[in-house]
Amino acid sequence: MVLALFCATAGAQEVSTVQKANKSQFSEQSWVLNGVGSRVMAGIFHVYEIALYLPHEHSVVVEILDEDLPKRVALTFNVDVKSAQLLEVTYKVMSENHTVEELQKAEAGWQEFSMLFSGVKEIHRNDQIRLDFANASGTQVSLNGRDLGRVNDRGFMRAFLKIWLGERPVQANLKEKLLGLKKISRNE
């Protein structure tokens, strides 16, 4: 099912040419690029690129997931996908990296996040979803620079990042890349 979701697009075989900035700014927070990688399915379909920005480079998962550490995640899509399907797949992968209790705790934040996409029917190739987490104000979500709203649950960003940084990441080499341990390759 997941593979079928992303294989429906003809241009999905190409690696995005979107360049990731080494530094970024949000509100009063400066960011450095901690890691970037491409989500690859079936060995050839580059579904999206994900970039993780932090105030300073970190390579330890516990430090990155700390709820006091501001962070930015930028997802740039290489395929067109219906947002409802994307949310369904995202929740499934998120649930695989949490215990039942952790998932119940993250439910309120997930519901807030899902509601932000109620008016967004599709995510298109080259669209970028950005999540900016500042511990005092939750997670600000935008699509192509347009503000979608805020997830007030402080624990949401931690739960969301475990998709890539959890014990069962969606793609092991992508976890290494986001931790800054492995540089992106055009062949992965």
N, C-alpha and C positions, 0 to 999 in steps of 0.2 A: 504494500500500500504506500509506504513512504517513498520507495523508489519511483513508483508510478506517478506520484505527486510531482516530482521534480523532473521526470524524463519527458514530460509532455511538451517541453519547450525546445525548439530547434537550436537556439543559440547557446544552450547550456553547456556545450563542450568547451567553450573558450574560457580562459582565465581572464577575469576582469582586469582592465587596464587602469582602474581607479587607483590613483596614487595616494598613499597614506602619509600625512604630515608627521614629521618626527616630533613636533611640538604643537600644542593646541591650547585654546583658552575658552573657558566657560565661566561666566560671571566673573568672580575675582580669583578663580582657580586656574593655575597653569598646569598643563599636563605634558608628560613625555610618553612617547609610544613605547609601551612595554613589550608588545608582541602583536604580530599579525599573521593570519593564516587563511587558507581557503578550505571550505567544507567541500569535500569530494565524496561523491557517491558512485558506486559501481566502478571505481577506479578512473573514471573519465569525466564525470559530470561535476563541474565546479558550480555549486549551488549559490554560495555567497562567500564573501570575504568578511572576516571579523577582525576588528582592531581593538585592542585593549590599551587604554591610556590611564596612567596613574600619576600622582604628583612626583614620584621618584620610582626608578626601576625596582621591581621585586621579582624574585623567582620562587618564593615559597607560597604555596597555596593558602595556608592559614593566614598569612599576612595580607594577601590580596583580598580574601573574603572578609577580613575584619570590618565590622560595621562602622568603625570610626575612620576608615580610609576612604576618601573621595575617589571616585573612579568614573571612567567613561567607556562605554562599549558602542562601537559603530559597526553596524551590519550593512554591507553593500551587496545587493542582490544581483546575480548574474542570470536570473530566470524570472519569468512572470509566475506568480502564485496567488491564489485566492487567500485572503487574510484569514478566513475561517479555517481553512486547511492548515495554514501555517501555525495558527494558534493551537490547533488540535495536536499536531506533530510536536510542537514545542513543549506543550504540557506533558505529553507522553514521555519525552526524553527527560524533562525535568523530574518527573515522578520516579524515574529509574535511578536517580541520584539522591533520593531522600527516603528516610524511613516513613512509615505511615504517620507517625507523630509530627515529624518535620514537615511533611506535606500538608497536614491539617493546619499547622501554624502558618504556612505560606499561603494558604487558600485566600485569605482576605486580600493580600497583595496581588495575587494572581487575578482575582476578580476585578480589582481596580485596573490592572494592566489590560485585561481583555476588553473592558468597557471603553478604553481609549480608542480601540480599533473598530468600534461599532459603526462608525461612518466611513470606514475604509474598506472597500470591497476587494481590491486587489493591490498587491505589491508588484511593481513592474521592474523589469531589468534596469539596473543602474539606480534604483531607488535606495535611499539610505535611511535606516531606522537608527536613531541614536538615543541612548539612555545615559543620562548624566546623574550620578549619585553624589549628593552632598548630605552627609549624615544628619544634619539638622533639618533638612527640608525634603527628604525622601528622594525619589527618582523622577527626574524630568524626562519625558519621552517626546521625541520629535520625529517627523517623517519629512525628509528632504528640506530640513530647516524650519518646517512649520510645526509649531508647538501643538502637540496632541493633548497634553495635560500632565498631571503628576500622579505618581503612585506614592501615597503617604506612608505606607508600611515600610519601616526602616529595614526589615529583614528581606524584602523582596529582591533587591539586587544580589544579595548573597545567594538566595535560592536560584535566581536566574543564571548567575555565573557558574553554578555547579553543573549546568548543562555541559560546559566545556572543561571545567576544572574539578569536577566531582570524582568520586571513586570509579565511576563507570562513564567516563566522558563520551560524548557522541563520536569522537574521533581522537585516538590517543596522540597521534603526532600533532594534531591541532592544539591539544593541551600543552605540549612541549613548546610550540611556537608562541602561544599566548604568554607563557612563563618566560619567554625570551631565551629559551634553551636551544632552540632550533630555528634557523632562518627559513623563510618560505622559499620553495623551489617551484619553478614553472611546471615540473613534472608531478607534483603531489597535489 
